[in-house]
Amino acid sequence: MGVRIGVGRLAGAVINEGGIGVIASVGLADIDKTLNAGYIEDSECKLVDEIRIARSITGSKGPLGVNVMVALTNYESLVRTAVKEGVDLIISGAGLPLRLPAYVDEKTALVPVVSSGRALKLVMKTWRSKYDRVPDAIILEGPLCGGHLGFSYEQIEHPETCSIDKILAEAREVLGEEHKRIPLIAAEGVTCRADIDRYLAMGFAGVQIGTRFICTAESGMERKGQEHYIRACAGDVTVVQSPVGLPVRVLRSPLVERMLSGQREKFKCPYKCLITCDMKKVPFCIAQALLAAREGDWENGLFMTGCNVDPITQITTVKEFIAELLQEANV
Ligand SMILES: Cc1cc2nc3c(=O)[nH]c(=O)nc-3n(C[C@H](O)[C@H](O)[C@H](O)COP(=O)(O)O)c2cc1C
């Protein structure tokens, strides 16, 4: 989870409890120090730092992944950096990762994130014909999940029309017999064991968890920021247009209210971090707003979230949270 929420410390802690740890590569560079130059190089260095932090926590054991958003201007450089550092997998969405196989070696597992059978079909066709590769696993994000959404506003208003079980059926149709070989991972609203069991019963091989990890001791978000998630209920969650060019699900914060009332924030664009962002048109800088959220700045932060915030009532360690998931499994 970007920006700087799910990085080395959280990824390392998840791996130590038996999960796959994922580092979000977006927004790691020091924006102030790279005002004039050096954004790409600093992004690479900071990604290497986070990978090494995770490795030092786990003793270099366990599966470590890096998430790279397709919409990033420095997409290729981040993927290549992660591969050079020997990470086990690259997860890539927020756009279609059609060129991803061109930037990796054969050892690195590739996990695209999609929200429809149509998107998956395009990824499969391109990867097969151009690179002779198929995904090593596929993450299916449902319409209620956190962060950027691969759905239209109409679909988001009627999530039953594009629910995760429908996406699963579409994915299976696209994959045919191959669906037995490629693990499908559900990403939407997991906060407890019952959620996981529901997805396993549907036929998913695993889950990706976002929002619930924000309120862990190992998350990069400051305590002040975490408290907004603890206080929040489902009614505080809304969807707005992101400079990424996709709808994004967020907590209704003062920044969101200002944006919805048509106001534009004053900002400088130190580096055009998103391919899709037109700084003359967008109402705020998403990099700055996500960094503000990470620091707990309620006035100016953009607090990305999934729909399922009601069960998040306290900050726990990753160890406690995962033990809870495993214990409930044995009951
Ligand atoms: C704060 C936040 C940051 C996120 N950052 C990223 C990101 O950098 N890249 C990405 O592909 N998905 C990102 N996501 C989406 C998650 O990876 C995940 O798929 C989603 O949150 C799952 O739904 P859940 O939050 O309901 O568990 C983010 C989600 C949240 C809530």
The ligand as a MOL file (V3000), in Angstrom:
LIG
                    3D

  0  0  0     0  0            999 V3000
M  V30 BEGIN CTAB
M  V30 COUNTS 31 33 0 0 0
M  V30 BEGIN ATOM
M  V30 1 C -4.1460 2.9070 1.5630 0
M  V30 2 C -4.1240 1.9820 0.3800 0
M  V30 3 C -3.0540 2.0180 -0.4890 0
M  V30 4 C -3.0150 1.1800 -1.6070 0
M  V30 5 N -1.9510 1.2390 -2.4490 0
M  V30 6 C -1.8910 0.4370 -3.5340 0
M  V30 7 C -0.7640 0.4860 -4.4140 0
M  V30 8 O 0.2010 1.2190 -4.1970 0
M  V30 9 N -0.7850 -0.3310 -5.4930 0
M  V30 10 C -1.8410 -1.1820 -5.7590 0
M  V30 11 O -1.8140 -1.8970 -6.7640 0
M  V30 12 N -2.9060 -1.2700 -4.9200 0
M  V30 13 C -2.9480 -0.4820 -3.8240 0
M  V30 14 N -4.0230 -0.5700 -2.9600 0
M  V30 15 C -5.0350 -1.6410 -3.1620 0
M  V30 16 C -4.6290 -2.8700 -2.3070 0
M  V30 17 O -3.4570 -3.4090 -2.8080 0
M  V30 18 C -5.6920 -3.9970 -2.2130 0
M  V30 19 O -5.9050 -4.6200 -3.4300 0
M  V30 20 C -6.9930 -3.5380 -1.6740 0
M  V30 21 O -6.7870 -2.5990 -0.6620 0
M  V30 22 C -7.7630 -4.7290 -1.1510 0
M  V30 23 O -8.9840 -4.3350 -0.5770 0
M  V30 24 P -9.1190 -4.0210 0.9970 0
M  V30 25 O -8.4500 -2.7240 1.2210 0
M  V30 26 O -10.5940 -3.9530 1.1620 0
M  V30 27 O -8.4460 -5.1180 1.7610 0
M  V30 28 C -4.0850 0.2670 -1.8460 0
M  V30 29 C -5.1530 0.2200 -0.9400 0
M  V30 30 C -5.1790 1.0550 0.1600 0
M  V30 31 C -6.3360 0.9760 1.1160 0
M  V30 END ATOM
M  V30 BEGIN BOND
M  V30 1 1 1 2
M  V30 2 1 2 3
M  V30 3 2 2 30
M  V30 4 2 3 4
M  V30 5 1 4 5
M  V30 6 1 4 28
M  V30 7 2 5 6
M  V30 8 1 6 7
M  V30 9 1 6 13
M  V30 10 2 7 8
M  V30 11 1 7 9
M  V30 12 1 9 10
M  V30 13 2 10 11
M  V30 14 1 10 12
M  V30 15 2 12 13
M  V30 16 1 13 14
M  V30 17 1 14 15
M  V30 18 1 14 28
M  V30 19 1 15 16
M  V30 20 1 16 17
M  V30 21 1 16 18
M  V30 22 1 18 19
M  V30 23 1 18 20
M  V30 24 1 20 21
M  V30 25 1 20 22
M  V30 26 1 22 23
M  V30 27 1 23 24
M  V30 28 2 24 25
M  V30 29 1 24 26
M  V30 30 1 24 27
M  V30 31 2 28 29
M  V30 32 1 29 30
M  V30 33 1 30 31
M  V30 END BOND
M  V30 END CTAB
M  END
